[in-house]
């Protein structure tokens, strides 16, 4: 099933479509999903590296420019 199955949704304003998408996403995900240990370790390792100042960070403006360059 795709958006083509719901042509009336295409006619809605972008803000309304985004709100519907948010509600659909929220209804599809669950906090009960297990998080693999490897993912938890990756997050802990990255946070520790950030805390030690070992990661390059971007300002919001730098991030936006990086995204728009793609």
C-alpha positions in Angstrom: 0.0 0.0 0.0 1.3 3.4 -0.9 0.2 7.0 -0.8 -1.3 6.5 -4.3 -4.0 4.4 -2.5 -5.1 7.6 -0.7 -5.3 10.4 -3.3 -7.2 12.6 -0.8 -4.2 12.7 1.4 -2.1 14.2 -1.4 -4.5 17.1 -1.5 -4.1 18.0 2.2 -1.8 20.9 3.2 1.8 19.8 4.0 1.3 20.6 7.7 -1.7 18.3 8.0 0.1 15.5 6.1 3.1 15.8 8.4 0.8 15.6 11.5 -0.8 12.5 10.1 2.6 11.0 9.4 3.7 11.7 12.9 0.6 10.1 14.4 1.0 7.0 12.1 4.7 6.7 13.2 3.8 7.1 16.9 1.1 4.4 16.5 3.6 2.0 14.8 6.5 2.2 17.3 6.6 0.9 20.8 8.8 1.6 23.7 8.6 -2.2 24.4 10.9 -3.0 21.5 14.1 -4.6 22.7 17.3 -2.6 22.0 20.3 -4.9 21.2 23.2 -4.8 23.6 25.5 -3.9 20.6 23.4 -0.7 20.0 23.5 0.2 23.7 27.3 -0.2 23.7 27.7 1.9 20.6 25.7 4.7 22.3 27.7 4.5 25.5 31.0 4.5 23.6 29.9 7.5 21.4 28.7 9.5 24.5 31.9 8.8 26.3 33.9 9.9 23.3 31.8 13.1 23.1 32.3 13.8 26.8 36.1 13.4 26.4 36.0 15.9 23.5 37.1 13.4 20.9 34.2 13.9 18.5 33.9 16.7 16.0 30.6 18.5 16.5 28.6 20.8 14.2 26.6 23.9 14.9 23.1 23.9 13.6 24.1 26.2 10.8 27.0 23.9 9.8 24.6 20.9 9.8 22.1 22.7 7.7 24.7 23.7 5.2 26.0 20.2 5.0 22.5 18.9 4.4 21.8 21.4 1.7 25.1 20.7 -0.1 24.0 17.1 -0.8 
